[in-house]
Each structure stands twice: as structure tokens, then as C-alpha cells.
């Protein structure tokens, strides 16, 4: 398969990490999770837990792998256009395919319950709670037509063939940014 940069994005607790890990195993490609990188930065007093520093590192790791002609997955919330655009630019620079999968849960009550019992994939990292999801909803920019939308109300087994087909159909494309209606820049949010 031609080298591909695959983003798994979505709000906390939306099922993106579970699906990203399944796809990584199935395709035998690495997955770089922003939370894992951010935890290491925090543990070594290099950055606070709530900074965007982890994004810069996972994007740099993707840049390295794509430069070698290898595919990889990035797993993060990707709430703002900035890092999404940077990811697609990295893919374009290496003539790699680019695709994004946006995971969400269409039932808030189910989602809220899952937030309490979700798998802790990153040792030593305390995942955010439902209040953080509600706060993030205020600034999370829409993906529009830039991603495949996957509802985690369906099981990973049900979603897997749809996601695999989407990845196989990935193309050389650029992320088209959402145009904010307010006069604020992404770093002011």
C-alpha cells in the first residue's frame, strides 16, 4: 500500500483510540497517540499535561515515517483546524495519501457512561471527564467533508470494515479548513 497518514480524531471517549489500535494491528503500522506523548512530557517536566506540545511531536514522528515511505496513524482529539492542516501538508510534502476518521457517539447518555468505564491505554495518564467534553464542544471545529464519520454506538467490529474500506480509498488530498465565524485565531481558544 502507498504510504498513508491516517488521523483518528474525535472528542474524548468517542472510541477513536480503540479503533485506531485495532486498525494499527490489522495493518501492521504504528500508531502515535498524543496522550501518551503528553504524559511523557509531563512526567519529565517538559510540558504541562494540557498543552499542544504532544501534537508537534506526533506530527514530527509522522513526518519522519512518511519520509521513509511508511504509513502511520495519529490518534488525538484534533479539535482545531491548525494541526489537521499541518498533518495534510506533511502528507502532501511526502506525496503520501491522507485520510481522517472522526469518531463520535450519537447518544450522550451512553457516551457519558462509557467515559466512566473506558480502557486506560496510557499508563499514568488520567483521562478527561464529561465536564471536559462539554467544555470542548464549545470550540471543537467541524470536520465538514474532511473525514469519515464513525458512530461508536456501533461496535468496533461493525465499524471496522467501513474504516478499512475508507483507508483503502484514501487519496492525495488536502484538509480544507473550517472558516470560523468569530474574529479569533486558533491559538486564542
N, C-alpha and C positions, 0 to 999 in steps of 0.2 A: 504494500500500500504506500502511496505517496505520502511524504511527511505531512502531518496534520497537527494543528494546535486546536485542542478541544477544551472549551471552557464549560465547567459545570457551575452554574450560578443559581442564586435564589436566596430568599430570606433564611435566617437561622431556623433549623428544624424542618426544612422543607423536603428533606430526603436527598439532597444533592450529593453529600459525601457518600452515603450508602451506594447510590447509583454509580458515582464516579469510581469507587473502589471495585465494584463488580465489573465495570467496563475495562478498567485497568488490568484486572486479572484476565478477563476474556481476551483482550487484545495484546496482552503481554507488553504494556507500555507503562512508564512511570506516571504517577500522579503526585503533584506538588500541592499541598494544602496550606493555605495562608495561615490558618490557625496553628498548625504545627510549627511553622517558621516563626510566627509571632511569639509562641510560647518559648522557643529557644532564645529569641532576642530579649524577652522579658526576664528569663531565668539568668541570663548573663549580664543584666543591667545595661543592655544596649539600646533598648527602646521600651516604652510603656506598652501595656497589653492592648491599648485601644488606638494605636497609631496605624497609619497605612504603610509602614515600613515593610511589612511582610509581602505586600503586593510587589514592591520593587524587586525583592529577592526572587519570588516565584517567576516573575516576568523575565528576570535575567537568566534564570535556570532554563526557562523555555527557549530563550534566545540562543543559548548555548546548544541545546539539543537540536533545535531546528537547523542551526548552522552545520550540524553533522548529518543532516538528512533524516533525523529521527523524530518520531511523533511523541507528544506528551499531553497530559491532562492537567489543567489548572482548576483547583477546587477552592472557591471563595464566594462570598456574597456578591461581589461586583455590583454594588448599589449605584455607582455613578459612571457616566459615560467615559470619563478620563481613562481609567485603567482598561476598559473594554476596547477603546480606540487604540491604545498603546499595544494591546495584545494583537489586534488585527494588523497593525503596522509591522510588528515583529514578524508575523506570518508572511506578510507581503514581501518584506525585505529578503526573506529566505525562499521565496517562491513556494511556500507551503500553503496547504489548504487551511481554512479557518472555519470553525463552526462553534456554536454555543448551544447549550441545553439549559433552559431556565426551568428550575423545579419550583413547584408551589403546591400548596394544599388548599383545595377549594372549600373545605369545611373548617371554620375557625375552632369549633369545639374539639374536633378530632385533633387538629394541629396543636392546640393548647395542651391536650392530654399527652400527645407524643413528646412535647417539649419537656415534660416532667420525667419521662422514662427513656429518653434517647440514648443510644450507644455512645460511649465516650471513646472515640477513636484516638484522641490525643492525650497521652498521659500527662497529668499535671495541669491540664487546661480546663478552666471552669467555663462551660458554655453559657451563653447569654440566656436570659429568661424571656417570658412572654412580654413583659413590660418593654424590653429592648426591641422586640419585634414591632410592637405598636409604635414606638418612637421611630424606628427605621422606616416604617411605612410612610412617614411624613416627607422623607427626602429621597426614597428609592426611585430612581428614574426608570421609566418603562423601557422594555426591550423592543417594542414595536415588532417589526418583521425580522429582527436580527437573530432570533433564537427559535429553537423548537421548544414549545411549552409542554411540560410534562406534569400532570397532576399526580401527586403522591398518594392520593386516595386509592389509586390503583397500586397493586403490589409491584415491587421491583421486577418480578418475573413477568408481569403483564407489560410493564413499560420497556423492558429490555429489548425486545425485537424492534420496537419503534425507534428507540435510541440508536441501536446498531445500524438500522437502515439509514437513519439520518446522517450518521457519521460516514457511512459508505458513500453517501451522496454529497459529502462536503465539497466545497468548491473554493477557488481562489476568489475571495471577496473581502470587502472592507466593511467594518462596522459603520453604520450610519447613525451618528449621534442624535439623541433626543434633543429637541430645542426647548430649553427651559423658558417658561413664560415670565419668570421674575428676572430682575437685573442683578442676579448674584452669580458669581463664578462657582465652580465645583468645590474649590478649596475653602469657601466661606460657609459651607454647610455643616 
